[in-house]
């Protein structure tokens, strides 16, 4: 994949598009395109930090897991699509990876290794602010998800998650004007992301389909009426 094409993909993201030109060029110059097969791990919880990743194609699951005796449970915290970046937490605290990152189908990423990031920030300490903005972007989403889980009924949480996915969680440069109307996500993954049963997710999706807000497909959901879905989620 040519650098020009990589730049075009990553520049669709709000964070990368707003970076100083010299930092953009440094990341593009020293990053590496890597491909992963479906189900392959990009990294696991407890791994040493190895840099940050920009999504070029495909979807990555960020997964948390816990084992109580014979019961091995996991939750999908989020699905990461192009042109988002991830892996930045360890850039700041140098602690092990917090969760697993798994390829959800074939995945192509742009990987910038830790030693280069160390060099960039040592030579230009002002770059720390740019990476800090990437981190705070995620922190805002996390606080929103915690608040929704504590205060909102399940049907509203589902509607908000569908809207967030359609609008790229606000990370795309065009998130305010363009929404992806077809979401490639299964009901199983939605239930894992929201920590509610698949049966409950199916029932709520069927109700939204009956009202004409969306249409269910095999492994995908097509949003038919974005404004009415926002009303369901109580979002202006």
C-alpha positions as CSV (number, residue, x, y, z in Angstrom):
1,X,0.0,0.0,0.0
2,X,1.4,3.4,-1.0
3,X,2.0,6.2,1.5
4,X,-0.4,8.4,-0.4
5,X,-3.2,5.9,0.0
6,X,-2.3,5.4,3.7
7,X,-2.4,9.1,4.3
8,X,-5.8,9.4,2.5
9,X,-7.3,6.7,4.8
10,X,-5.9,8.0,8.1
11,X,-6.7,11.6,7.2
12,X,-10.4,10.7,7.3
13,X,-9.9,10.6,11.1
14,X,-10.2,13.8,13.1
15,X,-7.1,13.1,15.2
16,X,-4.7,12.4,12.4
17,X,-6.1,15.1,10.2
18,X,-5.5,17.8,12.9
19,X,-1.9,16.7,13.6
20,X,1.0,19.1,12.7
21,X,2.3,18.3,9.3
22,X,5.8,17.3,10.5
23,X,4.2,14.7,12.9
24,X,2.0,13.3,10.2
25,X,5.0,12.9,7.9
26,X,7.1,11.3,10.6
27,X,4.4,8.7,11.5
28,X,3.9,7.9,7.8
29,X,7.6,7.6,7.2
30,X,8.4,5.2,10.0
31,X,5.1,3.2,10.3
32,X,4.7,-0.3,8.9
33,X,1.6,-1.8,7.2
34,X,0.7,-5.1,8.9
35,X,-2.0,-7.7,8.1
36,X,-3.8,-10.1,10.4
37,X,-6.0,-13.0,9.8
38,X,-9.5,-13.3,11.3
39,X,-9.2,-14.2,15.0
40,X,-5.5,-13.4,15.2
41,X,-4.3,-11.3,18.1
42,X,-2.6,-8.0,17.6
43,X,-1.7,-8.0,21.2
44,X,-2.9,-9.6,24.5
45,X,-3.6,-8.3,28.0
46,X,-0.3,-8.2,29.9
47,X,1.9,-7.8,26.8
48,X,4.6,-5.1,26.8
49,X,3.8,-2.0,24.9
50,X,4.9,-2.1,21.2
51,X,3.5,1.2,19.9
52,X,0.2,2.4,18.4
53,X,-2.0,1.2,15.6
54,X,-3.9,3.0,13.0
55,X,-6.8,1.2,11.3
56,X,-6.6,1.0,7.5
57,X,-9.1,-1.8,6.8
58,X,-11.3,-4.2,8.7
59,X,-12.3,-4.3,12.3
60,X,-10.5,-5.0,15.6
61,X,-12.3,-6.2,18.8
62,X,-11.0,-4.8,22.1
63,X,-11.9,-7.6,24.5
64,X,-11.9,-8.0,28.3
65,X,-12.0,-11.4,29.9
66,X,-12.2,-12.9,33.4
67,X,-12.1,-16.5,34.6
68,X,-14.0,-17.7,37.7
69,X,-13.3,-21.4,38.1
70,X,-14.5,-23.2,35.0
71,X,-16.5,-20.1,33.8
72,X,-14.5,-18.2,31.3
73,X,-16.3,-15.0,30.4
74,X,-15.5,-12.2,28.0
75,X,-16.9,-8.8,27.0
76,X,-16.3,-6.8,23.8
77,X,-15.6,-3.3,25.0
78,X,-15.6,-1.8,21.5
79,X,-15.1,-2.5,17.8
80,X,-12.4,-0.3,16.1
81,X,-12.7,0.5,12.5
82,X,-10.8,2.7,10.0
83,X,-9.5,5.4,10.4
84,X,-9.3,5.1,14.3
85,X,-6.1,4.6,16.3
86,X,-5.6,2.5,19.4
87,X,-2.9,1.3,21.8
88,X,-2.0,4.8,23.1
89,X,-2.6,4.1,26.8
90,X,0.7,2.3,27.2
91,X,2.5,5.1,25.4
92,X,1.9,7.2,28.6
93,X,2.3,4.8,31.5
94,X,4.6,2.1,30.0
95,X,2.5,-0.5,31.8
96,X,1.4,-3.8,30.2
97,X,-1.5,-3.9,27.7
98,X,-4.9,-3.6,29.4
99,X,-7.0,-5.8,27.1
100,X,-6.8,-8.1,24.1
101,X,-7.0,-6.8,20.6
102,X,-8.4,-9.4,18.1
103,X,-8.9,-9.2,14.4
104,X,-12.6,-9.5,13.6
105,X,-12.1,-10.7,10.0
106,X,-9.1,-9.8,7.9
107,X,-7.4,-6.7,9.2
108,X,-4.8,-4.2,7.8
109,X,-3.3,-1.7,10.3
110,X,-0.6,0.9,10.3
111,X,1.8,0.1,13.1
112,X,4.1,2.8,14.6
113,X,6.6,1.1,17.0
114,X,7.4,2.3,20.5
115,X,11.0,3.2,19.9
116,X,10.1,5.6,17.1
117,X,7.4,7.3,19.3
118,X,10.0,7.7,22.1
119,X,12.4,9.3,19.6
120,X,9.7,11.7,18.3
121,X,8.6,12.9,21.7
122,X,12.1,13.3,22.9
123,X,13.0,15.5,20.0
124,X,9.8,17.5,20.1
125,X,8.1,17.4,23.5
126,X,5.1,19.4,22.1
127,X,4.1,16.2,20.4
128,X,3.0,14.8,23.7
129,X,-0.1,17.1,23.6
130,X,-1.1,15.5,20.3
131,X,-0.9,12.0,21.7
132,X,-2.7,13.2,24.8
133,X,-5.6,14.4,22.6
134,X,-5.9,10.9,21.2
135,X,-6.1,9.5,24.7
136,X,-8.7,12.1,26.0
137,X,-10.9,11.3,22.9
138,X,-11.2,7.8,24.3
139,X,-11.6,8.9,27.9
140,X,-14.7,10.9,26.9
141,X,-16.2,7.9,25.2
142,X,-15.5,5.7,28.3
143,X,-17.1,8.2,30.7
144,X,-20.2,8.4,28.4
145,X,-20.5,4.6,28.3
146,X,-20.2,4.3,32.1
147,X,-22.9,7.0,32.6
148,X,-25.2,5.3,30.1
149,X,-24.8,1.9,31.7
150,X,-25.6,3.4,35.1
151,X,-28.5,5.6,34.2
152,X,-30.2,4.5,31.0
153,X,-32.7,1.7,30.2
154,X,-31.3,-1.0,27.9
155,X,-33.3,0.0,24.8
156,X,-31.9,3.5,25.0
157,X,-28.4,2.2,25.5
158,X,-28.8,0.0,22.4
159,X,-30.1,2.9,20.3
160,X,-27.1,5.1,21.4
161,X,-24.6,2.4,20.6
162,X,-26.0,2.0,17.2
163,X,-25.8,5.7,16.6
164,X,-22.2,5.9,17.9
165,X,-21.2,3.1,15.5
166,X,-23.0,4.8,12.6
167,X,-21.1,8.0,13.3
168,X,-17.8,6.4,13.9
169,X,-17.8,7.3,17.6
170,X,-17.1,10.9,16.5
171,X,-13.5,10.1,15.4
172,X,-14.0,10.6,11.7
173,X,-13.5,14.1,10.3
174,X,-17.0,13.9,8.7
175,X,-18.8,12.4,11.7
176,X,-21.0,15.5,12.0
177,X,-22.3,15.2,8.5
178,X,-21.9,11.6,7.3
179,X,-23.2,8.4,8.9
180,X,-22.6,4.8,7.9
181,X,-26.1,3.4,7.4
182,X,-25.0,-0.2,7.3
183,X,-23.4,-1.6,10.4
184,X,-21.5,-4.8,10.0
185,X,-22.1,-6.1,13.5
186,X,-23.8,-9.3,14.7
187,X,-26.4,-9.5,17.5
188,X,-24.0,-11.6,19.5
189,X,-21.3,-8.8,19.4
190,X,-23.9,-6.2,20.3
191,X,-25.0,-8.2,23.3
192,X,-21.3,-8.7,24.4
193,X,-20.6,-4.9,24.0
194,X,-23.7,-3.9,26.1
195,X,-23.5,-6.8,28.6
196,X,-27.1,-7.9,28.0
197,X,-28.4,-11.1,26.7
198,X,-28.6,-11.9,23.0
199,X,-32.4,-12.6,23.4
200,X,-32.9,-9.1,24.8
201,X,-30.9,-7.5,22.0
202,X,-32.8,-9.5,19.4
203,X,-36.2,-8.4,20.9
204,X,-35.2,-4.7,21.0
205,X,-33.9,-4.8,17.4
206,X,-37.0,-6.5,16.2
207,X,-39.1,-3.7,17.8
208,X,-37.0,-1.1,16.1
209,X,-37.3,-2.9,12.8
210,X,-41.1,-3.1,13.2
211,X,-41.2,0.6,13.7
212,X,-39.3,1.1,10.5
213,X,-36.1,2.5,12.0
214,X,-33.8,-0.2,10.8
215,X,-33.6,-3.4,8.9
216,X,-31.9,-6.6,10.1
217,X,-29.6,-8.6,7.8
218,X,-27.3,-11.5,8.2
219,X,-24.5,-10.1,10.4
220,X,-25.4,-6.5,9.6
221,X,-28.0,-3.8,10.5
222,X,-29.1,-1.1,8.1
223,X,-30.3,2.1,9.7
224,X,-33.3,3.4,7.8
225,X,-34.3,6.5,9.9
226,X,-31.4,8.1,11.6
227,X,-33.5,11.0,13.1
228,X,-36.1,8.8,14.7
229,X,-33.3,6.6,16.1
230,X,-31.9,9.7,17.7
231,X,-35.3,10.4,19.2
232,X,-35.3,6.8,20.7
233,X,-31.9,7.5,22.1
234,X,-33.0,10.9,23.4
235,X,-30.3,12.6,21.5
236,X,-30.8,15.9,19.7
